[in-house]
Amino acid sequence: MSINSMSVFESSSAFSRPVTAVAWASNATTCPAQFILITQTEDGASANFIRGFAMKSGYYLCYSKDLSGGMVVADVQVITDKETIPHGYCYIPEFLEPKTSVGKKKRICVRIVPVGSVTTAVLDLKLTAKNKTMVQQYTCLGDMNGFVVWCLKGQFPTPTPQAKPRSVSLDMRSLSLDGTGPPQPLKPSNPPEAPPKVSRRRSKLDTNNPMEAVYESANHSSIYGITAMDGVPFSLHPKFESQSNSKVSVSTLGDIRIKSVQDIENEYNYTFAVEEQAARRLCPSVNG
């Protein structure tokens, strides 16, 4: 027996895992990886669905319990060629040698669903010789080519999702507790913007010689260069200085009167009487 074949007398410890796929295969060579080939029936007979002496080819039933695809077999049925395949079901695939074909008089179909959408699924498949052996706790699906197909359905444990390793950035790998140098302060990811550079020309405006400030400003490199305002003294008018230093009293604010909409309309009301009189002069009425 090959490494991917399975005897019907194996331990039932693997039954807790659900069946994820069912297929036909000619032998262990054509059987896909991760599939279990049923080579014997429950009563010890050959499980080749093509019977006869000196048969060099045939096909066997196989199934997989690999959950990497995220799908499980929720149900299995055996239907005849006169029956319509149920909604949501599909015929099982075939992995056969050349010139080998599966009989179409009766076919096996399965319903495959995502593993997280159901709590019960097909856990095992078995074959027996027709009308000879009963399999306890299994459901009889029907007979095919002299064999009876049985399936075991039940609950299965939900697989625990595996955490994917996260890649570590170069900055994190460079951190070490055994560093020889002194610890460096952490730099924020969004440092505050640097304050704008203040030109030294403003400080020179208060000098006694304005022209000296212009020449000194020209000697220093600046992105602004020399403008027409360089060297011009600046001071606030005394009128505005007195206003800026004085405080507004509360009594002054109390004299402010808030006008209503009607007050504003009465104050700025204009009847356009002059314009209407001028218009009547320009366009006198025509007597009939």
Summary of the structure (lengths in Angstrom):
residues: 288
radius of gyration: 47.8
end to end distance: 124.2
largest distance: 128.7
contacts: 596
relative contact order: 0.11
helix: 21%
strand: 23%
